[in-house]
Amino acid sequence: MTPAATNAPPGPVLDLNADLGEGFGRWQLTDDDALLSVVTSANVACGFHAGDPSTMRRVCERAAERGVRIGAQVSYRDLAGFGRRAMDVPPEELADEITYQIGALRVFARAAGSDVTYVKPHGALYNRAVGDAEQAAAVVAGVLRAGGGLPVLGLPGSRLHEAAASAGLPVVAEAFADRAYTALGTLVPRRQPGAVIPGPDAVVARSVRIARAARVTALTGEEVAVRARSLCVHGDTPGAAQLARRVREGLVAAGVRVEAFT
């Protein structure tokens, strides 16, 4: 190794995650096989917003074969709305449903020779737990009951991360390659114009900037600090597998090591 290489500062490290298993029965939304060849962590739907037992088993088997980490993507019970509708679920009930979803996925993951290694809320629950301390605490209670001290993947500075850290659970900061941010560092609601970043070039450029500068430009023009160890590319975006591959290639070309966080 040359002296220059010895003294070179280590580059940033980033996990690349995507939502997988988002189908039900004969209906399939995500290109699971293609995405599993790109991502390092798979947020697997656990049956409440999408996913059925056969899909969960298949995704866990293929993730295990490829060395991709398996995460439980837990949600409100909302198949019809794909987990993206606001719901008011009593905290005790929500905690039980979180435990239930993790447990269901864990059986399939272990049967495949792997395990559930983290938890990430989906959709409306993810956004609700950013600012709602009660719902965030319910999610954490459900994770704790599932056991194993599972890391919680979520938005940095969120109530969810506060509750998880207070309970002794590891927290992993997440950023989004293909979603617009507000000036407060939260995600622009999907119903608002401009919520999804258009065009692969813009998504790749944003991903590299998040990795190397820890910043994004908000939809309203402000510069926002974004600290992340994991980067999400949504699996239900049209052409998601190709987009994820371009993001990974762009990160590597920019000197970013793409590695799972668990």
N, C-alpha and C positions, 0 to 999 in steps of 0.2 A: 504494500500500500504506500502511495506517495505521501510526503509530508502535507501536501495540499489537501489530499483526501482525508488524512488524519485530522486536520484542523477544521475541516468543513463542518458547519453547524448542521445538526440533524434537521431534515425537512419535517413539515407537519404530517401528522398521521390522522386519517379520517376513515371511519366506517361508512359503508354505503348500504343503506337499507331500503327495502321496498315492501309494499303490502302484497301478500300472496294468498292464494287459496280463496280468493273472493269470487266464488261461484256458489251454485246451489243446485244439486241434481244435474240435469242436463244443461243448465245455463252456466256458462263459463265467462268470466270477465277478464281475469288476468292471465297473461301468457307465462305461466309458472316455470315451465322448463327453460324458456329463453332467459327469464330474469334470474333464475338460479345459476346461470352460467356467468353472471355479471356481478351480482351483489355479494356482500359478505355477511349480511344479516337478513333474515326473512321474518317479517311480521305476519304471522299466520292467523287468518280469521278463525275464530273459535266457535262459530255457529250462531252468534247473536245478531251480527249485521250481515254476515255471509258465511259460507262454509258449511259443509256437511261431513259426516264421519269419513266417507270414502275420500273426499277431497283432502281433509286434514291428514289422513293416513298417507296418501300419495305424496303430498307436499313434504311431509316429515321424512319419508323414505328418501326422496330425491335430494332434499337438503342435506341429509346425513351422508349420502353417497358423495356429495360434492364438497363437504366440509363447510357448509354454510350454517351459521348459528341460527337457532330456532327461537323466535320470540312469540309470546302470546299476545295477539292483538285483541284486546278486550273491548267490549262495546256495550252500549245500551241495547236492550232487547228490541230490535227494530229492523227486521228483515225487509219489510216493505219499503222503508225509507233509507235502507242501506246505512243505518246508524248515523245519519246526518241530520236527523230532526231533533229539535230540543225536546227533552223529556224531564219530568220531575219524578225521580225514583227515590223512595225513602232510603236513607243511608244504610240501614241494616240490610235491607233487601239488595241494594246495590253491592254491598260488600260480599254478600253470599253469592251473587251472580258473577262477581269477579273471580272468587275462589273456584266456582263451578267451571268457568271457562278455562282457567289455567289447568285445573285438574284434568279436564277432558283432553286438552292438547298434550299434556305431559304423558299420558298413557301412550298415545301414538308416537310421540318423540322417543320415549324410552324403548318402545317395541322396535323402533328403527335403529336402535343403537346410539341414540343421542339423548338430548334432554332439552327442556325449556330453560333458556339461559337468561331471559329478561322479559319484561312486560312493557307494553306500550298501549295506551288507550287509543281508540279510533274515533274519528269524526267528531260528533257533537260532544261526546264524553271528553275527548282530548281538549277541545276548546273550553268546555265548562270547567274542567279541572285547572285551567290556567288561573282563573280568578275566584272560583268558588271553593272556599276552604272546607266546607262541609262535604261536598262531593269528592274533593281531593282526598280527604281523610278516609272516606268510605272506600275509595279505590285502594289506598294503602292498607287499610284493614283487611281487605280481601286478599291482597298480595301476601301479607304477613300470615294469614291463616293457611295459605297454600304452602308455606314453608320454603326453606332453602335460601332465604335472604336475597331474593331475585332483584337485580338492578331494575330501576324504573327509567325508561327512556321518555323524555319529554322536553318541553320548552324551558330553557334556562330562566330562573327567576320566577317560575310559576308556583302557585299554591301546591300543586302536586309535588314538585321537587322539595318544597319546604316541608311538607308532611312526610315524605319519604325519608328525607335526611334526619328529621326529628325522631323517626322510628328506627333509625339505624340502617336503613336500606341504602345501597349505593345508588347514586343518581348519574345519569348520562345525558349531557346536553345535546339537543338535536336542533338542526337547522333544515330548511326545506329548499331544495334546488329549484322547484317549479312553482312555488307559491309566493305571492306578494306579501310584503310586511307593512304594518302600520308604523307610525313614528314612535310608538311605544314598544316596538319589538314583538308584537303579537301578529298573528296571521290575519290578513284581510278576509272577511267572510266571503264564502264562495258565491253568495248571491250578488255580491257587489262587482261591477265591471272592473276588469283588470286584476282579479284575484288570482288568476292562473297566468304564469309567465308564458308569453307566446314565443315560439321558435326555439329550436335546439341550440342555436348559437348563443342566444341570450341566457339560456339555462346553464350551458357549460361555462360561460364567462362568470356568471353569478356564483357557480359552485367553486370555481378556482379562487374567486375573491373571498368567499367565506373561509376557505381553507387557509389561504395565505395572509389575508388581512383582517379576518374576523369582522367583516363589515358588509352591509348591504345598503342599497338605496331604497328608502321607503317609497310606497306608491305616491306619496305626496311630496317626495323630493328630499326629505331629510336623510342624513347619514345616520345609520343605526349600527351599534356594536352588536355582533352576533357571535357568541362563543359556542363552538360545537365540537363534539367528538364523533358525532354520527350525522350523516346527511341522507335525507329521504328523497327518493324519486317515487312519485305515486304510481302504483302498479296499474291503476285503472285509467291512466292517461293514454290516449291513442298513441300507438307506437312507443309504449313505455320501455320495452326491452331495448330498442334501438337507441332511445334517448339515454337510458341508463348506461349503455355501452359507450356512448359518446362522452357522457359525463366522466366515466371512469378513465377513459383514454385521455381526456383533457386534464384530469387531476394528475395522472401519472406523468404526463408531458410537462406539467408545471412543477414537478419535484415532490408531489404529495404521495406518501405511502398509503395505499388503500388496504386497511386491515380491520378485522372485527374488533370490537371493544371488549368482548368477554373472553 
